[in-house]
Amino acid sequence: MRRHIILWLLLVPVGLCGQKNTPVTVTCENRFVGRDCVSGDSIPAVLYRFNRRVERIPVLDTVAGRAIVQFRDITKNGKYLEPVGPMISMELSDGAVLWQRDIGYIFGHTWIDEELIVETDLQKSRRIDLETGTDLWEKKIRLYALPDDWSGAEPKIGLGYAQIMGARGEKAQGFNLADGSTLWKRPLNFQSGWSACDMVSDSIVLVQADGLHLFNLYTGQGWDYEAEVSTLYDRRSALKTLGLASGFFTELAVMQSSERITELCSNVILSDSVLYWASREEIAAFDSIDGHVLWKTRLPEKAGSRSNIFETDTSIFVINRGVAVFLNRYIEYGRPFLAAYEKTTGRISMLQVVDQRRCRIMDYAFHEDSVLLALEDRIAVHDLNSGKLQRETQIDTVAVGRILWEDNGRYCLYDSVKGRFEFVSRGLDDWTLRTDKDNLLRWNILRDEIRTIPVDSCWVQRDRYDNLLLVGLGDKSCLIDDNGCRYAELALPATRLRGTTMYSYTEEGLAKVDLKPLLDRRYERPAVPQERAAGTALALYGRGRGALCASPNDKM
């Protein structure tokens, strides 16, 4: 009863705060937005302005000449984002709106590409017609996964559960995305949700949900292996870990988190018809055909957490991170350790606790015969074979912040003396990490040197065309060659290239820039000196907003 009351309390504000379905208007204009550094010509663009805040543009179909745009306005107090917003389909030629409908963001998710729009919420899933924006079908199914690649197979299958308000499903369903009809049902525990869904082949999918489960997409047949991948939370310790004060609203949020600490498992490795996988308590090898266990080995007592596993010729190498997910945040859980297990028998050949102190591995990398571990306040180098600590480099967390994760973004800085761009990371011996104070730490492994670079001073590579790279910084972008020389400057944020056309968007508009004349001359040297593009995009776009709440990093 208490759970239902709390759910009602959460749903009522959602129903009250949605904005009326104001029609989205699009205005088009032509404007010069930059300068060709080779010819000196101005670069024209078509600008589409919207009267609503752009959340994302998931589809830019240059073949059909259409875009799907999602909008999400800011609440009147300026602190939050609305739970519901419009989605439109528009013509890229003139900005004409073909259709408009509302979609939800709080309890729902939408899968969108050039061929498919499927929306799911707490109780129902529906497929939306790309041409008209109307429902093709609607079913009482909670969609949880659309396999990433069907390899052209028909019919296309979605995976989910039949929905009953106030109760969890106990049977997975495969349903035809063409009409929403159920093709098969199969018992599947759902206590801690689906943490991963991976395609094994064009018809076989592997699901992590309170264990490991293999499904044939078209028949539902397969096998199950149940294992601990979550645990009940301790309310007081959870609030303390999250840094939240005890009180009605914080405890309310904790109670609504499904009351479990989740993602206490690893990725899956498929090698020579054998699957390797680690749960909270053990690591195991399975026959991928029938699922029978070839071997399993217990992990160190009370140490298992979220982990990553890797394959060598003879071993399965484990990095146990010492983290788990709770309230959509990573928290410390278990103990970080390194281990290696023989592939054929599961016998442990190496075990090394990373640190006796309470800590967590934020990220990792491999370099020659070493594994590099990024902890919040230091970088540790361990021997890959023995696991022994070789050296540590301390981080001044007060000055530069605590390490969050490896940042694989292609960052570069403009050197005004040399008159060209240079990339922050200069080779395989550099490791770049992001901190919670928005700094990049470029650590040279061989010299054990750290350079601190503010993220907001860096240009980021967004795309490339042959030998030219598209880089952006705030409301500006440039096309540069592999030597860092500028070929074009644009007063627009860098977003993406589709063929020879650049599309740029922020919260207020979309710009389409035809770069074909410039790209046809890409092997000509730019003029020197290079002048900055006149004007700024701030008048059109303004500055973007950061995420209101951070989600767990994908690589974690």
KOLPATOR-252865 format. One record per residue (C-alpha): residue number from 1; residue in one letter; x, y, z. Coordinates in nm, 3 decimals. Each point is the difference from the previous one (the first is absolute). Layout:
N
[NUM,A,[X,Y,Z]]
...
END
This chain:
556
[1,M,[0.000,0.000,0.000]]
[2,R,[0.279,0.241,0.091]]
[3,R,[0.173,-0.067,-0.331]]
[4,H,[-0.319,0.080,-0.194]]
[5,I,[-0.053,0.327,0.189]]
[6,I,[0.358,0.108,-0.068]]
[7,L,[-0.037,-0.088,-0.368]]
[8,W,[-0.319,0.208,-0.014]]
[9,L,[0.183,0.295,0.164]]
[10,L,[0.268,-0.017,-0.267]]
[11,L,[-0.241,-0.031,-0.291]]
[12,V,[-0.233,0.288,0.095]]
[13,P,[0.261,0.278,-0.055]]
[14,V,[0.088,-0.155,-0.334]]
[15,G,[-0.358,0.029,-0.114]]
[16,L,[-0.035,0.358,0.123]]
[17,C,[0.322,0.159,-0.124]]
[18,G,[-0.012,-0.098,-0.368]]
[19,Q,[-0.024,0.295,-0.240]]
[20,K,[-0.292,0.036,-0.237]]
[21,N,[0.062,-0.140,-0.347]]
[22,T,[0.109,0.330,-0.156]]
[23,P,[0.066,-0.051,-0.372]]
[24,V,[0.367,0.002,-0.095]]
[25,T,[0.078,0.272,-0.253]]
[26,V,[0.302,0.000,-0.229]]
[27,T,[0.138,0.308,-0.174]]
[28,C,[0.269,-0.021,-0.266]]
[29,E,[0.257,0.252,-0.110]]
[30,N,[0.324,0.010,-0.196]]
[31,R,[0.308,0.147,0.164]]
[32,F,[0.378,0.003,-0.039]]
[33,V,[0.145,-0.190,0.294]]
[34,G,[0.372,-0.025,-0.071]]
[35,R,[0.297,0.032,-0.230]]
[36,D,[0.181,-0.232,-0.241]]
[37,C,[0.368,0.040,0.091]]
[38,V,[0.113,-0.129,-0.342]]
[39,S,[-0.201,0.227,-0.229]]
[40,G,[-0.095,0.272,0.247]]
[41,D,[-0.368,-0.040,-0.092]]
[42,S,[-0.279,0.029,0.255]]
[43,I,[-0.181,-0.324,0.086]]
[44,P,[-0.383,0.009,-0.021]]
[45,A,[-0.240,-0.207,0.210]]
[46,V,[-0.371,-0.066,0.036]]
[47,L,[-0.114,0.068,0.358]]
[48,Y,[-0.312,-0.156,0.151]]
[49,R,[-0.121,0.174,0.317]]
[50,F,[-0.243,-0.172,0.238]]
[51,N,[-0.234,0.153,0.258]]
[52,R,[0.066,-0.288,0.242]]
[53,R,[0.316,-0.126,0.169]]
[54,V,[0.171,-0.280,-0.197]]
[55,E,[0.074,-0.310,0.209]]
[56,R,[0.157,-0.205,-0.279]]
[57,I,[-0.018,-0.071,-0.372]]
[58,P,[0.020,-0.380,-0.025]]
[59,V,[-0.059,-0.025,-0.375]]
[60,L,[0.148,0.202,-0.287]]
[61,D,[-0.104,-0.201,-0.304]]
[62,T,[0.177,0.172,-0.286]]
[63,V,[-0.134,-0.256,-0.251]]
[64,A,[-0.366,0.067,0.083]]
[65,G,[0.080,0.364,0.083]]
[66,R,[-0.165,-0.012,0.343]]
[67,A,[0.092,0.044,0.365]]
[68,I,[-0.157,-0.122,0.324]]
[69,V,[0.034,0.264,0.273]]
[70,Q,[-0.084,-0.044,0.370]]
[71,F,[-0.074,0.301,0.223]]
[72,R,[0.000,0.036,0.378]]
[73,D,[-0.067,0.335,0.161]]
[74,I,[0.135,0.134,0.328]]
[75,T,[-0.251,0.045,0.282]]
[76,K,[-0.114,0.352,0.090]]
[77,N,[0.228,0.013,0.305]]
[78,G,[0.298,-0.076,-0.226]]
[79,K,[0.121,-0.292,0.211]]
[80,Y,[-0.132,-0.311,-0.172]]
[81,L,[-0.095,-0.147,-0.335]]
[82,E,[-0.361,-0.076,-0.088]]
[83,P,[-0.096,-0.371,0.018]]
[84,V,[-0.182,0.016,-0.336]]
[85,G,[0.093,0.173,-0.324]]
[86,P,[-0.087,0.003,-0.371]]
[87,M,[0.170,-0.200,-0.273]]
[88,I,[-0.026,0.104,-0.364]]
[89,S,[0.094,-0.120,-0.344]]
[90,M,[0.113,0.281,-0.231]]
[91,E,[0.118,0.048,-0.356]]
[92,L,[0.366,0.098,-0.029]]
[93,S,[-0.069,0.187,-0.323]]
[94,D,[-0.233,0.269,0.141]]
[95,G,[-0.054,-0.083,0.369]]
[96,A,[-0.364,-0.103,-0.048]]
[97,V,[-0.137,-0.192,0.300]]
[98,L,[-0.151,-0.327,-0.124]]
[99,W,[-0.141,-0.113,0.334]]
[100,Q,[0.022,0.066,0.375]]
[101,R,[-0.077,-0.207,0.310]]
[102,D,[0.098,-0.008,0.368]]
[103,I,[0.240,-0.249,0.157]]
[104,G,[0.090,-0.062,0.365]]
[105,Y,[0.347,0.014,0.152]]
[106,I,[-0.031,-0.091,0.370]]
[107,F,[-0.131,-0.357,-0.007]]
[108,G,[0.037,-0.066,-0.370]]
[109,H,[0.256,-0.067,-0.269]]
[110,T,[-0.012,0.041,-0.377]]
[111,W,[0.195,-0.198,-0.259]]
[112,I,[0.035,0.202,-0.321]]
[113,D,[0.187,-0.054,-0.327]]
[114,E,[-0.066,0.050,-0.373]]
[115,E,[-0.235,-0.301,-0.011]]
[116,L,[-0.160,-0.026,0.342]]
[117,I,[-0.152,0.199,0.288]]
[118,V,[-0.102,-0.202,0.307]]
[119,E,[-0.100,0.166,0.329]]
[120,T,[-0.046,-0.177,0.333]]
[121,D,[-0.116,0.121,0.342]]
[122,L,[-0.106,-0.155,0.332]]
[123,Q,[-0.288,-0.196,-0.146]]
[124,K,[-0.001,0.003,-0.379]]
[125,S,[0.214,-0.004,-0.311]]
[126,R,[-0.097,0.137,-0.337]]
[127,R,[0.145,0.023,-0.349]]
[128,I,[-0.032,0.336,-0.172]]
[129,D,[-0.042,0.042,-0.375]]
[130,L,[0.297,0.191,-0.142]]
[131,E,[-0.216,0.155,-0.271]]
[132,T,[-0.297,0.122,0.206]]
[133,G,[0.108,-0.007,0.367]]
[134,T,[-0.306,-0.210,0.093]]
[135,D,[0.003,-0.328,0.192]]
[136,L,[0.034,-0.311,-0.213]]
[137,W,[-0.074,-0.209,0.310]]
[138,E,[-0.006,0.024,0.379]]
[139,K,[0.037,-0.294,0.240]]
[140,K,[0.025,-0.055,0.376]]
[141,I,[0.366,-0.092,-0.032]]
[142,R,[0.297,0.157,0.174]]
[143,L,[0.271,-0.002,-0.267]]
[144,Y,[0.348,-0.050,0.145]]
[145,A,[0.225,-0.072,-0.293]]
[146,L,[0.022,0.039,-0.372]]
[147,P,[0.299,-0.203,-0.124]]
[148,D,[0.258,0.227,-0.160]]
[149,D,[0.029,-0.194,-0.324]]
[150,W,[-0.255,-0.220,-0.172]]
[151,S,[0.222,-0.047,-0.308]]
[152,G,[-0.301,0.052,-0.223]]
[153,A,[-0.200,-0.279,0.167]]
[154,E,[-0.383,0.009,-0.003]]
[155,P,[-0.211,0.028,0.199]]
[156,K,[0.176,0.243,0.229]]
[157,I,[-0.041,-0.103,0.364]]
[158,G,[-0.017,0.201,0.321]]
[159,L,[0.057,-0.143,0.347]]
[160,G,[-0.209,0.100,0.300]]
[161,Y,[-0.253,-0.092,0.267]]
[162,A,[-0.376,-0.002,0.025]]
[163,Q,[-0.090,0.291,0.229]]
[164,I,[-0.222,-0.012,0.308]]
[165,M,[-0.024,0.322,0.202]]
[166,G,[0.164,-0.039,0.342]]
[167,A,[0.154,-0.342,-0.078]]
[168,R,[0.316,-0.123,-0.167]]
[169,G,[-0.013,-0.221,-0.303]]
[170,E,[0.116,-0.358,0.030]]
[171,K,[0.000,-0.094,-0.368]]
[172,A,[0.207,0.147,-0.277]]
[173,Q,[-0.171,0.050,-0.335]]
[174,G,[0.120,0.016,-0.355]]
[175,F,[-0.232,0.206,-0.215]]
[176,N,[-0.018,0.093,-0.365]]
[177,L,[0.076,0.369,-0.047]]
[178,A,[-0.212,0.004,-0.316]]
[179,D,[-0.331,-0.040,0.186]]
[180,G,[0.089,-0.047,0.371]]
[181,S,[-0.118,-0.360,0.004]]
[182,T,[0.155,-0.235,0.256]]
[183,L,[0.212,-0.274,-0.159]]
[184,W,[0.107,-0.181,0.316]]
[185,K,[0.017,0.020,0.380]]
[186,R,[0.260,-0.141,0.236]]
[187,P,[0.045,0.013,0.380]]
[188,L,[0.272,0.245,0.101]]
[189,N,[0.070,0.152,0.340]]
[190,F,[0.003,0.380,-0.009]]
[191,Q,[0.092,0.105,0.352]]
[192,S,[0.293,0.224,-0.092]]
[193,G,[-0.079,0.092,-0.360]]
[194,W,[0.189,-0.065,-0.321]]
[195,S,[0.355,0.129,0.024]]
[196,A,[0.104,-0.105,-0.352]]
[197,C,[-0.139,-0.147,-0.321]]
[198,D,[0.256,-0.113,-0.260]]
[199,M,[-0.038,-0.158,-0.342]]
[200,V,[0.191,-0.329,-0.032]]
[201,S,[-0.114,-0.059,-0.360]]
[202,D,[-0.274,0.130,-0.229]]
[203,S,[-0.260,-0.203,0.193]]
[204,I,[0.153,-0.059,0.346]]
[205,V,[0.005,0.257,0.280]]
[206,L,[0.162,-0.019,0.344]]
[207,V,[-0.175,0.175,0.292]]
[208,Q,[0.141,0.079,0.344]]
[209,A,[-0.290,0.006,0.249]]
[210,D,[0.052,-0.168,0.338]]
[211,G,[0.236,-0.229,-0.182]]
[212,L,[0.082,-0.082,-0.360]]
[213,H,[-0.265,-0.097,-0.254]]
[214,L,[0.026,-0.096,-0.367]]
[215,F,[-0.300,0.052,-0.230]]
[216,N,[-0.082,-0.093,-0.355]]
[217,L,[-0.173,0.318,-0.116]]
[218,Y,[-0.257,-0.185,-0.210]]
[219,T,[-0.089,-0.294,0.225]]
[220,G,[0.096,0.112,0.352]]
[221,Q,[0.193,-0.323,0.052]]
[222,G,[0.334,0.002,0.178]]
[223,W,[0.143,-0.049,0.346]]
[224,D,[0.020,0.172,0.339]]
[225,Y,[0.268,0.032,0.266]]
[226,E,[-0.113,0.175,0.317]]
[227,A,[0.255,0.195,0.202]]
[228,E,[0.023,0.290,0.245]]
[229,V,[0.042,0.328,-0.188]]
[230,S,[-0.170,0.228,0.256]]
[231,T,[-0.058,0.030,0.371]]
[232,L,[-0.242,0.171,0.239]]
[233,Y,[0.124,0.336,0.120]]
[234,D,[0.053,0.104,0.360]]
[235,R,[-0.190,0.330,0.022]]
[236,R,[0.228,0.181,0.241]]
[237,S,[0.325,-0.105,-0.167]]
[238,A,[-0.143,0.078,-0.344]]
[239,L,[-0.096,0.353,0.099]]
[240,K,[0.340,0.051,0.160]]
[241,T,[0.179,-0.128,-0.312]]
[242,L,[-0.202,0.234,-0.221]]
[243,G,[0.065,0.293,0.232]]
[244,L,[-0.372,0.060,0.060]]
[245,A,[-0.155,0.116,0.324]]
[246,S,[-0.263,-0.228,0.146]]
[247,G,[-0.352,0.128,-0.041]]
[248,F,[-0.337,-0.071,-0.162]]
[249,F,[0.088,0.099,-0.355]]
[250,T,[0.343,-0.164,-0.009]]
[251,E,[-0.137,-0.321,0.146]]
[252,L,[-0.287,0.025,-0.247]]
[253,A,[0.250,0.014,-0.288]]
[254,V,[0.194,-0.293,0.142]]
[255,M,[-0.318,-0.207,0.036]]
[256,Q,[-0.085,0.069,-0.364]]
[257,S,[0.337,-0.130,-0.122]]
[258,S,[-0.144,-0.357,-0.004]]
[259,E,[0.180,-0.044,0.333]]
[260,R,[0.301,-0.172,-0.152]]
[261,I,[0.366,0.065,-0.075]]
[262,T,[0.051,-0.126,-0.353]]
[263,E,[0.246,-0.081,-0.280]]
[264,L,[0.213,-0.234,0.212]]
[265,C,[0.124,-0.187,-0.305]]
[266,S,[0.239,0.018,-0.294]]
[267,N,[-0.009,0.016,-0.376]]
[268,V,[-0.029,-0.326,-0.196]]
[269,I,[0.277,-0.154,-0.211]]
[270,L,[-0.083,-0.252,-0.275]]
[271,S,[0.301,-0.201,-0.114]]
[272,D,[-0.003,-0.329,-0.195]]
[273,S,[-0.363,-0.073,0.096]]
[274,V,[0.075,0.064,0.368]]
[275,L,[-0.153,0.288,0.200]]
[276,Y,[0.187,0.155,0.294]]
[277,W,[-0.180,0.217,0.254]]
[278,A,[0.035,0.117,0.360]]
[279,S,[-0.281,0.069,0.246]]
[280,R,[0.011,0.141,0.352]]
[281,E,[0.122,-0.330,0.147]]
[282,E,[0.172,-0.203,-0.273]]
[283,I,[0.152,-0.013,-0.344]]
[284,A,[-0.112,-0.277,-0.235]]
[285,A,[0.042,-0.149,-0.347]]
[286,F,[-0.298,-0.132,-0.197]]
[287,D,[-0.060,-0.196,-0.316]]
[288,S,[-0.167,0.262,-0.218]]
[289,I,[-0.223,-0.259,-0.173]]
[290,D,[-0.179,-0.162,0.293]]
[291,G,[0.121,0.213,0.293]]
[292,H,[0.145,-0.279,0.211]]
[293,V,[0.268,0.120,0.242]]
[294,L,[0.353,-0.103,-0.098]]
[295,W,[0.148,0.141,0.322]]
[296,K,[-0.066,0.263,0.263]]
[297,T,[0.222,0.152,0.267]]
[298,R,[-0.097,0.204,0.302]]
[299,L,[0.120,0.358,0.020]]
[300,P,[0.163,0.129,0.320]]
[301,E,[-0.249,0.023,0.286]]
[302,K,[-0.205,0.326,0.006]]
[303,A,[0.221,0.149,-0.274]]
[304,G,[-0.207,-0.046,-0.316]]
[305,S,[-0.131,0.315,-0.169]]
[306,R,[-0.027,0.138,-0.350]]
[307,S,[0.289,-0.149,-0.196]]
[308,N,[0.159,-0.021,-0.343]]
[309,I,[0.147,-0.320,-0.142]]
[310,F,[0.253,-0.048,-0.281]]
[311,E,[0.134,-0.297,-0.190]]
[312,T,[0.359,-0.109,-0.057]]
[313,D,[0.121,-0.318,-0.169]]
[314,T,[-0.017,-0.196,0.324]]
[315,S,[-0.186,0.209,0.258]]
[316,I,[-0.300,0.215,0.081]]
[317,F,[0.122,0.322,0.164]]
[318,V,[-0.236,0.176,0.244]]
[319,I,[0.000,0.362,0.116]]
[320,N,[-0.245,0.019,0.290]]
[321,R,[-0.086,0.368,0.026]]
[322,G,[-0.132,0.035,0.356]]
[323,V,[-0.311,0.183,-0.125]]
[324,A,[-0.371,-0.062,-0.052]]
[325,V,[-0.300,0.204,-0.119]]
[326,F,[-0.254,0.148,0.241]]
[327,L,[-0.243,0.284,-0.075]]
[328,N,[0.164,0.031,-0.342]]
[329,R,[0.337,0.077,0.160]]
[330,Y,[0.314,-0.200,0.051]]
[331,I,[0.070,-0.077,0.363]]
[332,E,[0.280,-0.186,0.173]]
[333,Y,[-0.080,-0.368,0.040]]
[334,G,[0.212,-0.308,0.062]]
[335,R,[0.378,0.023,-0.034]]
[336,P,[0.206,0.074,-0.311]]
[337,F,[0.230,-0.285,-0.103]]
[338,L,[0.179,-0.148,-0.301]]
[339,A,[-0.022,-0.371,-0.078]]
[340,A,[0.076,-0.252,-0.275]]
[341,Y,[-0.171,-0.336,-0.057]]
[342,E,[0.107,-0.285,-0.227]]
[343,K,[-0.234,-0.017,-0.297]]
[344,T,[-0.030,-0.379,-0.003]]
[345,T,[-0.041,-0.073,0.372]]
[346,G,[-0.087,0.326,0.176]]
[347,R,[0.290,-0.047,0.238]]
[348,I,[0.117,0.331,0.142]]
[349,S,[0.353,0.084,-0.111]]
[350,M,[0.028,0.354,0.138]]
[351,L,[-0.181,0.207,0.263]]
[352,Q,[0.100,0.345,0.116]]
[353,V,[-0.205,0.232,0.220]]
[354,V,[0.049,0.351,-0.139]]
[355,D,[-0.019,0.186,0.331]]
[356,Q,[-0.100,-0.091,0.354]]
[357,R,[-0.153,0.345,0.038]]
[358,R,[-0.352,0.075,-0.118]]
[359,C,[0.029,0.113,-0.363]]
[360,R,[-0.128,-0.068,-0.348]]
[361,I,[0.154,-0.042,-0.343]]
[362,M,[-0.136,0.282,-0.213]]
[363,D,[0.158,-0.121,-0.323]]
[364,Y,[0.277,-0.217,-0.140]]
[365,A,[0.230,-0.047,-0.299]]
[366,F,[0.269,-0.241,-0.117]]
[367,H,[0.354,0.093,-0.095]]
[368,E,[0.250,-0.268,-0.103]]
[369,D,[0.029,-0.237,0.301]]
[370,S,[-0.184,0.228,0.243]]
[371,V,[-0.357,0.084,0.091]]
[372,L,[-0.066,0.365,0.088]]
[373,L,[-0.264,0.072,0.263]]
[374,A,[-0.149,0.344,0.051]]
[375,L,[-0.120,0.040,0.358]]
[376,E,[-0.164,0.324,0.112]]
[377,D,[0.321,0.149,0.142]]
[378,R,[0.280,-0.189,-0.175]]
[379,I,[0.112,-0.209,-0.294]]
[380,A,[0.134,-0.347,0.083]]
[381,V,[0.212,-0.216,-0.230]]
[382,H,[-0.022,-0.376,0.060]]
[383,D,[0.189,-0.285,-0.162]]
[384,L,[-0.233,-0.183,-0.237]]
[385,N,[0.135,-0.344,0.087]]
[386,S,[0.042,0.016,0.378]]
[387,G,[-0.241,0.282,0.080]]
[388,K,[0.261,0.162,0.224]]
[389,L,[0.005,0.376,0.041]]
[390,Q,[0.295,0.152,-0.188]]
[391,R,[-0.050,0.373,0.066]]
[392,E,[-0.260,0.264,0.081]]
[393,T,[-0.046,0.362,-0.107]]
[394,Q,[-0.196,0.218,0.240]]
[395,I,[-0.251,0.260,-0.125]]
[396,D,[-0.047,0.338,0.166]]
[397,T,[-0.378,-0.034,0.035]]
[398,V,[-0.036,0.343,0.163]]
[399,A,[0.154,0.173,-0.301]]
[400,V,[-0.114,-0.212,-0.295]]
[401,G,[-0.287,-0.212,0.139]]
[402,R,[-0.065,-0.371,0.042]]
[403,I,[0.035,-0.236,-0.294]]
[404,L,[-0.328,-0.105,-0.159]]
[405,W,[0.091,-0.207,-0.305]]
[406,E,[0.222,-0.037,-0.303]]
[407,D,[-0.094,0.262,-0.258]]
[408,N,[0.043,-0.131,-0.352]]
[409,G,[-0.111,0.324,-0.162]]
[410,R,[0.235,0.127,-0.268]]
[411,Y,[0.097,0.330,0.162]]
[412,C,[0.226,0.259,-0.156]]
[413,L,[0.132,0.348,0.084]]
[414,Y,[0.074,0.286,-0.237]]
[415,D,[0.364,0.113,0.013]]
[416,S,[-0.002,0.367,-0.096]]
[417,V,[0.380,0.004,-0.037]]
[418,K,[0.012,-0.293,-0.243]]
[419,G,[-0.330,0.101,-0.158]]
[420,R,[-0.151,-0.349,0.015]]
[421,F,[-0.186,-0.248,0.219]]
[422,E,[0.174,-0.272,0.203]]
[423,F,[-0.169,-0.298,0.163]]
[424,V,[0.017,-0.035,0.377]]
[425,S,[0.082,-0.370,-0.012]]
[426,R,[0.307,-0.057,-0.214]]
[427,G,[0.038,-0.376,-0.009]]
[428,L,[-0.042,-0.339,0.162]]
[429,D,[0.204,0.107,0.302]]
[430,D,[-0.253,0.270,0.099]]
[431,W,[-0.309,-0.074,0.209]]
[432,T,[-0.268,0.271,0.026]]
[433,L,[-0.235,0.011,0.299]]
[434,R,[-0.293,0.230,0.092]]
[435,T,[-0.046,0.142,0.351]]
[436,D,[-0.306,0.129,0.185]]
[437,K,[0.134,0.357,-0.035]]
[438,D,[-0.017,-0.025,-0.381]]
[439,N,[0.372,-0.041,-0.050]]
[440,L,[0.182,-0.237,-0.230]]
[441,L,[0.302,-0.177,0.146]]
[442,R,[0.245,-0.108,-0.270]]
[443,W,[0.228,-0.251,0.170]]
[444,N,[0.310,-0.116,-0.186]]
[445,I,[0.061,-0.357,0.107]]
[446,L,[0.372,-0.012,-0.077]]
[447,R,[0.096,0.334,0.152]]
[448,D,[-0.260,-0.015,0.280]]
[449,E,[-0.096,0.361,-0.077]]
[450,I,[-0.346,0.155,0.032]]
[451,R,[-0.123,0.302,-0.194]]
[452,T,[-0.326,0.163,0.108]]
[453,I,[-0.220,0.154,-0.271]]
[454,P,[-0.340,0.165,0.061]]
[455,V,[-0.264,-0.171,-0.213]]
[456,D,[-0.160,0.331,-0.097]]
[457,S,[0.322,0.107,-0.175]]
[458,C,[0.009,-0.308,-0.225]]
[459,W,[-0.132,-0.049,-0.349]]
[460,V,[-0.161,-0.343,-0.051]]
[461,Q,[0.003,-0.207,-0.318]]
[462,R,[-0.360,-0.076,-0.103]]
[463,D,[0.040,-0.156,-0.342]]
[464,R,[0.232,-0.032,-0.298]]
[465,Y,[-0.010,0.005,-0.380]]
[466,D,[0.297,-0.163,-0.169]]
[467,N,[0.304,0.195,0.128]]
[468,L,[-0.207,0.278,0.161]]
[469,L,[-0.119,-0.001,0.361]]
[470,L,[-0.302,0.186,0.138]]
[471,V,[0.086,0.146,0.342]]
[472,G,[-0.208,0.223,0.225]]
[473,L,[0.027,0.219,0.309]]
[474,G,[-0.322,0.142,0.141]]
[475,D,[-0.180,0.191,-0.275]]
[476,K,[0.291,-0.023,-0.248]]
[477,S,[0.128,-0.272,-0.231]]
[478,C,[0.285,-0.050,-0.245]]
[479,L,[0.100,-0.236,-0.274]]
[480,I,[0.368,-0.088,0.037]]
[481,D,[0.235,-0.242,-0.169]]
[482,D,[0.213,-0.269,0.165]]
[483,N,[0.275,0.257,0.055]]
[484,G,[-0.234,0.232,0.190]]
[485,C,[-0.030,0.269,-0.271]]
[486,R,[-0.340,0.169,-0.032]]
[487,Y,[-0.198,-0.037,-0.320]]
[488,A,[-0.322,0.164,0.118]]
[489,E,[-0.138,0.186,0.301]]
[490,L,[-0.367,-0.003,0.093]]
[491,A,[-0.195,0.193,0.261]]
[492,L,[-0.204,-0.314,0.076]]
[493,P,[0.041,-0.284,0.248]]
[494,A,[0.153,-0.312,-0.156]]
[495,T,[-0.249,-0.287,-0.007]]
[496,R,[0.028,-0.244,-0.288]]
[497,L,[0.080,-0.045,-0.369]]
[498,R,[-0.231,-0.184,-0.237]]
[499,G,[0.191,-0.039,-0.322]]
[500,T,[0.106,0.351,-0.097]]
[501,T,[-0.265,0.174,0.214]]
[502,M,[0.053,0.112,0.358]]
[503,Y,[-0.297,0.004,0.239]]
[504,S,[0.030,0.205,0.316]]
[505,Y,[-0.254,0.032,0.276]]
[506,T,[-0.046,0.115,0.358]]
[507,E,[-0.306,0.071,0.214]]
[508,E,[-0.144,0.267,-0.232]]
[509,G,[0.065,-0.100,-0.357]]
[510,L,[0.145,-0.211,-0.279]]
[511,A,[0.243,0.117,-0.269]]
[512,K,[0.076,-0.173,-0.332]]
[513,V,[0.331,0.095,-0.163]]
[514,D,[0.098,-0.122,-0.348]]
[515,L,[0.377,-0.054,0.015]]
[516,K,[0.039,-0.168,-0.340]]
[517,P,[0.181,0.292,-0.169]]
[518,L,[0.252,0.011,0.283]]
[519,L,[0.043,-0.377,0.028]]
[520,D,[0.061,-0.027,-0.375]]
[521,R,[0.307,0.221,0.055]]
[522,R,[0.117,-0.178,0.316]]
[523,Y,[0.350,-0.070,-0.131]]
[524,E,[0.071,0.369,-0.066]]
[525,R,[0.197,0.178,0.271]]
[526,P,[-0.190,0.258,0.205]]
[527,A,[0.088,0.365,-0.028]]
[528,V,[0.230,0.155,0.261]]
[529,P,[-0.061,0.184,0.226]]
[530,Q,[-0.334,-0.156,0.099]]
[531,E,[-0.257,0.250,0.116]]
[532,R,[-0.272,-0.084,0.249]]
[533,A,[-0.351,-0.044,-0.134]]
[534,A,[-0.209,0.311,0.053]]
[535,G,[-0.300,-0.006,0.229]]
[536,T,[-0.114,-0.243,0.263]]
[537,A,[-0.269,-0.262,0.034]]
[538,L,[-0.092,0.111,0.352]]
[539,A,[-0.271,0.230,-0.130]]
[540,L,[-0.169,-0.297,-0.166]]
[541,Y,[0.074,-0.282,0.238]]
[542,G,[0.112,0.120,0.343]]
[543,R,[0.205,-0.222,0.225]]
[544,G,[-0.105,-0.362,0.057]]
[545,R,[-0.106,-0.139,0.335]]
[546,G,[0.169,-0.289,0.175]]
[547,A,[-0.188,-0.310,0.106]]
[548,L,[-0.209,0.054,0.311]]
[549,C,[0.102,-0.336,0.140]]
[550,A,[0.292,-0.211,-0.116]]
[551,S,[-0.054,-0.359,-0.109]]
[552,P,[0.259,-0.269,0.060]]
[553,N,[0.284,0.012,-0.249]]
[554,D,[-0.052,-0.253,-0.281]]
[555,K,[0.336,-0.157,0.035]]
[556,M,[-0.049,-0.062,0.370]]
END
